[in-house]
Amino acid sequence: MTATPKSHLSFPPDVLVKAQGEGSGIKAAIFDVDGVLTDGTIWITEAGETLKNFNVLDGQGLLMLRKGGITPIVITGRDSPAVRRRVSDLGLPHAAFGASDKVAAANEILQALGVDWGDVAVIGDDWPDLPLFANAGFACAPADAHAEATGAAHYVTAREGGRGAAREFCDLLLMANGLYAPLMTKLLVTLDAR
């Protein structure tokens, strides 16, 4: 039998407490795209195609959240085939693209899921994300986010947007809500069974 693994991650105790949400634990996590799931760079080809760069660590974090019972939600002010493809590839059914009012888009999804704002965590990097920060139980910003976002966040990641910030956010939520070790143990037990 596999022993419970020891994590190599460390977060401040007050941040872990806040990342548990205000109710019965974090139930949903909202992710911005540009500057969070990407480094914010937008490549536009001569043909007008938009290209974006995504990090596999971040993608794995979103998958782990879902496995742990926290619903990942993508809400972005821009819309592009690249973002839709990434969301589809990750199998994320809850997303709003081209959302000019991110809170309204979030309200619609959260109402359908039956989740209260106190049980929602958000990661964003700029002014359009601040209304989400104001409503959520827990707010996070990447290390390279705009000063207003880092100032309003409960936690600022050590990693930058598109370079592991979203994964750090996911790991934090999983640890704070008692889901990290069970997910890792399940993985190790599966590997032991091979």
C-alpha positions as CSV (number, residue, x, y, z in Angstrom):
1,M,0.0,0.0,0.0
2,T,1.3,3.5,-0.9
3,A,1.9,5.9,1.9
4,T,0.4,9.4,1.8
5,P,2.9,11.4,-0.2
6,K,4.6,14.4,1.3
7,S,4.2,17.5,-0.8
8,H,7.1,19.7,-1.8
9,L,4.8,22.7,-2.1
10,S,4.6,25.4,0.6
11,F,2.0,28.2,1.0
12,P,1.6,30.7,3.9
13,P,-1.0,29.4,6.4
14,D,-3.2,32.5,6.2
15,V,-3.4,32.1,2.4
16,L,-4.3,28.4,2.8
17,V,-7.1,29.4,5.1
18,K,-8.4,32.1,2.8
19,A,-8.2,29.7,-0.2
20,Q,-10.7,27.4,1.4
21,G,-13.4,29.9,0.5
22,E,-16.1,31.4,2.7
23,G,-18.6,28.5,2.7
24,S,-18.1,24.8,2.4
25,G,-14.9,25.0,0.4
26,I,-14.0,26.2,-3.1
27,K,-16.4,24.7,-5.6
28,A,-15.4,26.6,-8.8
29,A,-12.3,28.4,-10.1
30,I,-12.4,31.1,-12.7
31,F,-9.5,31.6,-15.1
32,D,-8.7,34.6,-17.3
33,V,-6.8,33.6,-20.5
34,D,-4.5,36.4,-21.7
35,G,-1.9,37.0,-19.0
36,V,-3.0,34.0,-17.0
37,L,-3.2,30.9,-19.2
38,T,-0.9,32.6,-21.7
39,D,2.0,35.0,-21.2
40,G,-0.2,37.7,-22.7
41,T,1.5,37.7,-26.1
42,I,-0.8,37.7,-29.1
43,W,0.7,36.6,-32.4
44,I,-1.2,37.6,-35.5
45,T,-0.2,36.0,-38.8
46,E,-0.4,37.8,-42.1
47,A,-3.6,35.8,-42.8
48,G,-5.1,37.2,-39.6
49,E,-4.9,34.0,-37.6
50,T,-4.4,34.6,-33.8
51,L,-1.7,32.4,-32.2
52,K,-1.3,31.9,-28.4
53,N,1.2,30.0,-26.3
54,F,-0.2,27.7,-23.5
55,N,1.7,25.9,-20.8
56,V,1.1,22.1,-20.2
57,L,1.7,22.5,-16.5
58,D,-1.3,24.9,-16.3
59,G,-3.4,22.6,-18.4
60,Q,-2.6,19.7,-16.0
61,G,-3.6,21.9,-13.1
62,L,-7.0,22.6,-14.6
63,L,-7.5,18.8,-15.1
64,M,-6.5,18.1,-11.5
65,L,-9.0,20.7,-10.2
66,R,-11.7,18.9,-12.2
67,K,-10.6,15.5,-10.8
68,G,-10.7,17.0,-7.3
69,G,-14.2,18.3,-7.7
70,I,-13.5,22.0,-8.2
71,T,-15.1,23.2,-11.5
72,P,-12.7,25.1,-13.7
73,I,-14.3,28.0,-15.6
74,V,-12.7,30.1,-18.3
75,I,-13.9,33.6,-18.8
76,T,-12.0,35.8,-21.3
77,G,-12.7,39.2,-22.8
78,R,-11.3,38.0,-26.2
79,D,-12.4,35.2,-28.4
80,S,-10.2,33.3,-30.7
81,P,-10.1,29.8,-32.3
82,A,-6.8,29.1,-30.4
83,V,-8.5,29.7,-27.0
84,R,-11.6,27.7,-28.0
85,R,-9.3,24.8,-29.1
86,R,-7.4,24.8,-25.8
87,V,-10.6,24.8,-23.8
88,S,-12.0,22.0,-25.9
89,D,-8.8,20.0,-25.7
90,L,-8.9,20.2,-21.9
91,G,-12.5,19.1,-21.9
92,L,-13.7,22.2,-20.0
93,P,-17.5,22.6,-20.6
94,H,-17.8,26.0,-18.7
95,A,-16.4,28.9,-20.6
96,A,-17.4,32.4,-21.8
97,F,-15.5,33.9,-24.7
98,G,-15.5,37.6,-25.7
99,A,-17.1,38.5,-22.4
100,S,-17.3,42.3,-22.0
101,D,-18.8,41.9,-18.6
102,K,-17.0,39.1,-16.8
103,V,-19.2,39.2,-13.7
104,A,-22.4,38.8,-15.7
105,A,-20.8,35.9,-17.6
106,A,-19.7,34.3,-14.3
107,N,-23.1,34.8,-12.7
108,E,-24.8,32.9,-15.5
109,I,-22.4,29.9,-15.2
110,L,-22.3,29.9,-11.4
111,Q,-26.1,30.0,-11.2
112,A,-26.3,27.0,-13.5
113,L,-23.8,25.2,-11.3
114,G,-25.5,26.2,-8.1
115,V,-22.3,27.8,-6.7
116,D,-22.2,30.9,-4.5
117,W,-19.5,33.6,-5.0
118,G,-18.0,32.8,-1.5
119,D,-17.1,29.3,-2.8
120,V,-15.4,30.7,-6.0
121,A,-11.7,31.4,-6.5
122,V,-10.5,33.7,-9.4
123,I,-7.1,34.2,-11.1
124,G,-6.7,37.3,-13.3
125,D,-4.1,39.8,-14.3
126,D,-5.6,43.2,-15.1
127,W,-8.4,45.7,-14.7
128,P,-11.2,43.7,-16.4
129,D,-10.7,41.0,-13.7
130,L,-11.0,43.3,-10.7
131,P,-14.9,43.0,-10.5
132,L,-14.4,39.2,-10.3
133,F,-11.9,39.7,-7.5
134,A,-14.4,41.8,-5.6
135,N,-17.1,39.1,-5.7
136,A,-15.0,35.9,-5.2
137,G,-14.1,34.3,-1.9
138,F,-10.5,34.1,-3.0
139,A,-8.6,36.1,-5.6
140,C,-5.1,35.4,-7.1
141,A,-2.9,37.2,-9.6
142,P,0.2,36.0,-11.5
143,A,3.6,37.5,-10.5
144,D,3.7,39.7,-13.6
145,A,0.1,41.0,-13.4
146,H,-0.8,44.7,-13.4
147,A,-0.2,46.4,-10.1
148,E,-4.0,46.9,-9.5
149,A,-4.5,43.1,-9.8
150,T,-1.6,42.2,-7.5
151,G,-2.8,44.8,-5.0
152,A,-6.3,43.4,-4.9
153,A,-5.3,39.7,-4.8
154,H,-5.3,37.6,-1.7
155,Y,-2.3,35.8,-3.2
156,V,0.3,36.6,-5.9
157,T,1.9,33.6,-7.5
158,A,5.7,33.2,-7.7
159,R,5.2,32.1,-11.4
160,E,4.2,34.4,-14.3
161,G,1.2,34.2,-16.5
162,G,1.5,31.4,-19.1
163,R,4.5,30.1,-17.2
164,G,3.0,28.1,-14.4
165,A,1.0,30.7,-12.5
166,A,-2.3,28.9,-13.2
167,R,-0.8,25.6,-12.0
168,E,0.4,27.3,-8.8
169,F,-3.1,28.6,-8.3
170,C,-4.6,25.1,-8.9
171,D,-2.1,23.5,-6.5
172,L,-2.9,26.1,-3.8
173,L,-6.6,25.4,-4.2
174,L,-6.2,21.7,-4.0
175,M,-4.0,21.9,-1.0
176,A,-6.2,24.4,0.9
177,N,-9.3,22.3,0.3
178,G,-7.7,18.9,1.3
179,L,-7.7,17.5,-2.2
180,Y,-4.0,17.5,-3.2
181,A,-2.7,14.5,-1.2
182,P,-5.7,12.3,-2.1
183,L,-5.2,13.0,-5.8
184,M,-1.5,12.3,-5.6
185,T,-2.1,9.1,-3.5
186,K,-4.6,7.9,-6.1
187,L,-2.1,8.4,-8.8
188,L,0.6,6.5,-6.9
189,V,-1.7,3.7,-6.1
190,T,-2.6,3.4,-9.8
191,L,1.1,3.3,-10.6
192,D,1.8,0.7,-8.0
193,A,-0.9,-1.5,-9.4
194,R,0.9,-1.7,-12.8
